[in-house]
Amino acid sequence: MEGFDINEMLDMQRTLQERYKDKWEGISPEVGKNKLLWMIGEIGEVIDIVKKHGGQAACAEDGQRAHLVEEMADVLMYYNDVLLCYGITAEELKRVYTEKFQRNMKRW
């Protein structure tokens, strides 16, 4: 499997949003806060898996690993919804991420 980039994830999220536009709240800056809160809930589910089974089991045992990866996918789906809500592009994110990385590399 080749890399899985943010543009591909954003396109998939746009497709989901379009398909369920009559059932889900839309994508807008006003909705961004709700998407962040839902993402935090999904992060809590990831934490629960690790707390309940331990980090080693969560990443090594087939059933637990599958559950962990599924919950991480949920986190990424909401993360991408947040990017869409605030109009943050993959290019903008890459630029700022790279700048932050470079600052952190010189931090200590």
C-alpha positions as semicolon CSV with decimal commas, in nm:
position;residue;x (nm);y (nm);z (nm)
1;M;0,000;0,000;0,000
2;E;0,134;0,339;-0,092
3;G;0,125;0,643;0,133
4;F;-0,204;0,786;0,248
5;D;-0,191;1,163;0,232
6;I;-0,405;1,437;0,376
7;N;-0,544;1,542;0,037
8;E;-0,676;1,190;-0,016
9;M;-0,835;1,187;0,331
10;L;-0,986;1,532;0,275
11;D;-1,138;1,417;-0,055
12;M;-1,287;1,114;0,119
13;Q;-1,432;1,334;0,394
14;R;-1,583;1,569;0,136
15;T;-1,747;1,267;-0,029
16;L;-1,890;1,151;0,305
17;Q;-2,013;1,500;0,387
18;E;-2,182;1,530;0,049
19;R;-2,346;1,188;0,081
20;Y;-2,487;1,261;0,427
21;K;-2,551;1,634;0,391
22;D;-2,918;1,584;0,479
23;K;-2,837;1,382;0,793
24;W;-2,517;1,539;0,930
25;E;-2,446;1,893;1,032
26;G;-2,262;2,076;0,758
27;I;-1,904;2,190;0,726
28;S;-1,849;2,548;0,835
29;P;-1,644;2,742;1,091
30;E;-1,951;2,747;1,319
31;V;-1,958;2,365;1,319
32;G;-1,582;2,332;1,376
33;K;-1,619;2,336;1,755
34;N;-1,863;2,046;1,745
35;K;-1,628;1,845;1,523
36;L;-1,342;1,912;1,768
37;L;-1,555;1,786;2,056
38;W;-1,650;1,470;1,864
39;M;-1,281;1,418;1,782
40;I;-1,193;1,445;2,151
41;G;-1,455;1,179;2,222
42;E;-1,289;0,949;1,969
43;I;-0,948;1,018;2,125
44;G;-1,103;0,910;2,455
45;E;-1,199;0,579;2,295
46;V;-0,837;0,530;2,184
47;I;-0,718;0,606;2,537
48;D;-0,970;0,358;2,680
49;I;-0,829;0,079;2,461
50;V;-0,474;0,150;2,574
51;K;-0,577;0,184;2,942
52;K;-0,783;-0,134;2,939
53;H;-0,538;-0,357;2,752
54;G;-0,203;-0,181;2,791
55;G;0,002;-0,025;2,517
56;Q;0,181;-0,344;2,419
57;A;-0,139;-0,547;2,375
58;A;-0,314;-0,258;2,202
59;C;-0,054;-0,251;1,927
60;A;0,043;-0,620;1,913
61;E;-0,266;-0,838;1,964
62;D;-0,466;-0,871;1,643
63;G;-0,811;-0,796;1,786
64;Q;-0,695;-0,508;2,000
65;R;-0,480;-0,364;1,724
66;A;-0,774;-0,371;1,480
67;H;-0,990;-0,189;1,736
68;L;-0,713;0,066;1,803
69;V;-0,662;0,134;1,432
70;E;-1,038;0,169;1,376
71;E;-1,067;0,425;1,655
72;M;-0,763;0,612;1,522
73;A;-0,937;0,624;1,183
74;D;-1,238;0,784;1,357
75;V;-1,004;1,044;1,511
76;L;-0,860;1,120;1,167
77;M;-1,205;1,150;1,013
78;Y;-1,304;1,417;1,264
79;Y;-0,961;1,579;1,230
80;N;-1,017;1,609;0,857
81;D;-1,368;1,745;0,915
82;V;-1,209;2,013;1,135
83;L;-0,964;2,101;0,857
84;L;-1,259;2,130;0,618
85;C;-1,460;2,340;0,864
86;Y;-1,182;2,595;0,895
87;G;-1,068;2,579;0,532
88;I;-0,718;2,457;0,620
89;T;-0,551;2,310;0,313
90;A;-0,299;2,028;0,306
91;E;-0,042;2,268;0,163
92;E;-0,098;2,519;0,444
93;L;-0,077;2,246;0,705
94;K;0,243;2,107;0,552
95;R;0,407;2,450;0,551
96;V;0,321;2,527;0,913
97;Y;0,397;2,171;1,030
98;T;0,738;2,188;0,865
99;E;0,811;2,526;1,024
100;K;0,708;2,393;1,364
101;F;0,921;2,081;1,313
102;Q;1,224;2,292;1,231
103;R;1,174;2,508;1,541
104;N;1,135;2,197;1,757
105;M;1,453;2,045;1,613
106;K;1,643;2,347;1,751
107;R;1,460;2,368;2,081
108;W;1,691;2,167;2,311
